[in-house]
Amino acid sequence: MNSFYEKKEDEYQISTDPSKLDLRVIHKYLSEESYWANGIPFEKVKKSIEHSLCFGLYHQDEQVGFARLITDKTTFAYLADVFVLEKERGKGLSKLLMATIQSHPELLNLRGWLLRTKDAHGLYEQFGWAKLTEEQLQRFMIRFNPDVYKNKAAE
């Protein structure tokens, strides 16, 4: 028996088994198509995956989506790098991915979740997410370097 969390629906499967992840697909999307990780080096993607709980979305063993969770599995999780490839969009797969993540047994009783998004608020709101209130914003701080992947010394 494996200790990986998996869910199947029709021809699609979501799994937390890291051996199934296609790093080339993930890196290509993040470095070339995403607005949040454009230009990210392959080694940084690989290392981020090694230190996260990852959810791969597959269609007949071909990776078509991904999400990465940075978490202690007890109190907090940061959701990052969520995507479904263009050719698979419009099929409800991002909803399937979110429902699967939020139903993972080790994540059911977390006190807090956080994510950043520019354009997917509607998706996340369907799963209980909300924009930070003004009071909450006053409690958060950020240290952010949007050009880090352009700096060769950072590699």
C-alpha positions as CSV (number, residue, x, y, z in Angstrom):
1,M,0.0,0.0,0.0
2,N,1.4,3.4,-0.9
3,S,1.0,6.5,1.2
4,F,0.1,8.7,-1.6
5,Y,-3.2,10.4,-2.0
6,E,-5.0,9.7,-5.3
7,K,-8.3,10.5,-6.8
8,K,-9.7,9.3,-10.2
9,E,-12.5,10.8,-12.2
10,D,-13.3,9.5,-15.6
11,E,-10.1,9.5,-17.7
12,Y,-8.3,11.8,-15.2
13,Q,-6.2,11.1,-12.1
14,I,-4.8,13.3,-9.4
15,S,-1.9,12.0,-7.4
16,T,0.6,13.2,-4.8
17,D,3.1,10.5,-5.9
18,P,6.2,12.5,-6.8
19,S,7.5,9.8,-9.1
20,K,4.7,10.5,-11.5
21,L,5.5,14.2,-11.9
22,D,6.8,15.2,-15.3
23,L,9.3,17.9,-14.4
24,R,9.7,18.9,-18.0
25,V,6.0,19.7,-18.4
26,I,5.9,21.6,-15.1
27,H,9.0,23.6,-15.8
28,K,7.9,24.5,-19.3
29,Y,4.6,25.8,-18.1
30,L,6.0,27.7,-15.2
31,S,9.0,29.2,-17.0
32,E,7.3,30.0,-20.4
33,E,3.6,30.3,-19.8
34,S,2.9,31.4,-16.2
35,Y,2.9,35.1,-15.2
36,W,4.2,34.3,-11.7
37,A,7.3,32.2,-12.4
38,N,8.3,33.3,-15.9
39,G,12.0,32.5,-16.5
40,I,12.4,30.2,-13.5
41,P,15.4,27.9,-13.9
42,F,14.7,24.1,-14.0
43,E,16.8,23.5,-10.9
44,K,14.6,25.9,-8.9
45,V,11.4,24.1,-10.0
46,K,12.9,20.8,-9.1
47,K,14.0,21.9,-5.7
48,S,10.6,23.6,-4.9
49,I,8.9,20.3,-5.8
50,E,11.2,18.3,-3.6
51,H,10.2,20.4,-0.6
52,S,6.5,20.6,-1.2
53,L,3.4,18.5,-1.3
54,C,2.6,18.3,-5.0
55,F,-0.6,17.3,-6.8
56,G,-0.1,16.1,-10.3
57,L,-3.1,16.0,-12.7
58,Y,-2.9,13.3,-15.4
59,H,-4.9,12.3,-18.4
60,Q,-4.0,8.7,-19.3
61,D,-0.6,9.0,-17.6
62,E,0.2,12.4,-19.3
63,Q,0.6,15.3,-17.0
64,V,-1.9,18.0,-17.8
65,G,-2.0,20.0,-14.6
66,F,-0.2,20.7,-11.3
67,A,-0.5,22.4,-7.9
68,R,2.1,22.7,-5.2
69,L,1.5,23.1,-1.5
70,I,4.0,24.4,1.0
71,T,2.7,23.1,4.4
72,D,3.4,21.7,7.8
73,K,0.2,19.6,7.4
74,T,-0.9,20.8,10.8
75,T,-1.5,24.6,10.9
76,F,-0.8,26.3,7.6
77,A,-0.5,25.8,3.8
78,Y,0.5,28.1,1.0
79,L,-0.9,27.1,-2.4
80,A,1.3,27.8,-5.4
81,D,1.9,27.0,-9.0
82,V,-1.6,25.9,-9.8
83,F,-2.2,25.3,-13.5
84,V,-4.1,23.2,-16.1
85,L,-2.6,23.0,-19.6
86,E,-4.4,25.0,-22.2
87,K,-5.6,22.0,-24.2
88,E,-7.4,20.6,-21.1
89,R,-9.1,23.8,-19.9
90,G,-12.8,24.2,-19.8
91,K,-13.4,20.6,-18.5
92,G,-13.7,21.5,-14.8
93,L,-10.3,20.1,-14.0
94,S,-9.2,23.1,-12.0
95,K,-12.2,22.5,-9.8
96,L,-11.4,18.9,-9.5
97,L,-7.8,19.8,-8.6
98,M,-9.0,22.2,-5.9
99,A,-11.6,19.8,-4.5
100,T,-8.9,17.1,-4.3
101,I,-6.4,19.3,-2.6
102,Q,-8.9,20.5,0.0
103,S,-10.1,17.0,0.8
104,H,-6.6,15.6,1.4
105,P,-6.9,13.9,4.8
106,E,-3.8,15.6,6.2
107,L,-5.0,19.0,5.3
108,L,-8.6,19.0,6.5
109,N,-8.0,20.8,9.8
110,L,-5.5,23.5,8.9
111,R,-6.1,26.9,10.5
112,G,-4.9,28.9,7.6
113,W,-4.4,28.7,3.9
114,L,-2.9,31.4,1.7
115,L,-2.3,31.9,-2.1
116,R,-1.6,34.7,-4.6
117,T,-3.6,35.0,-7.8
118,K,-4.0,37.7,-10.4
119,D,-6.9,36.2,-12.3
120,A,-8.5,33.1,-10.7
121,H,-10.4,34.7,-7.8
122,G,-13.7,33.2,-9.0
123,L,-12.3,29.6,-8.9
124,Y,-10.9,29.9,-5.4
125,E,-14.0,31.7,-4.0
126,Q,-16.0,28.5,-5.0
127,F,-13.9,26.7,-2.5
128,G,-14.2,29.0,0.5
129,W,-11.3,31.4,-0.3
130,A,-11.8,35.1,0.2
131,K,-9.7,38.2,-0.4
132,L,-7.9,39.5,2.6
133,T,-9.9,42.1,4.6
134,E,-8.3,45.5,5.3
135,E,-7.7,44.3,8.9
136,Q,-6.0,41.1,7.7
137,L,-3.9,43.0,5.3
138,Q,-2.6,45.1,8.1
139,R,-1.3,41.9,9.8
140,F,0.6,40.5,6.8
141,M,3.9,41.6,5.5
142,I,5.8,40.4,2.4
143,R,9.4,40.3,1.2
144,F,9.1,39.9,-2.5
145,N,11.7,39.9,-5.3
146,P,9.8,39.7,-8.7
147,D,13.0,39.8,-10.7
148,V,14.9,37.0,-8.9
149,Y,14.9,34.6,-11.9
150,K,16.6,37.3,-14.0
151,N,19.5,37.4,-11.6
152,K,22.0,34.8,-12.6
153,A,23.8,35.1,-9.3
154,A,20.6,33.8,-7.6
155,E,20.9,30.4,-9.4
